[in-house]
Amino acid sequence: MTFTERVHYIIGKVPEGLVASYGQIAALAGSPGAARQVGFVLRSSNPDELPWWRIINNAGVLSIKGSFEATKQLQKQLLEREGIMVSSGFVVDIESYRYRPKAKEIREFIALQRSEG
């Protein structure tokens, strides 16, 4: 499984009402330090295929660069629809809403890293 495929899979596992950081997704995908690459994957993905709005930076800031379809305002609306409080400055208390995978999920993500294709 490629890095992009692992990133897509892991982002799909972030439950409604929770968020994860770009760096957290990179680490779970087996590439700690590849937060920017997670951003590149998200920018090149179809926004209808993943819950992209649940991925924010580690400071809790909605740091999406935006496009016609995906903007900070849309990301804020989608997060708030899931019960996540977002400030007018586009900031989330990330520790209150952070996705913390259970041991079983972590083992699953490690197995994905070993199945590189």
Helices and strands as residue ranges (DSSP letters): H 3-13, E 20-21, H 22-28, H 35-43, G 52-54, E 55-56, H 72-81, H 94-97, H 103-114
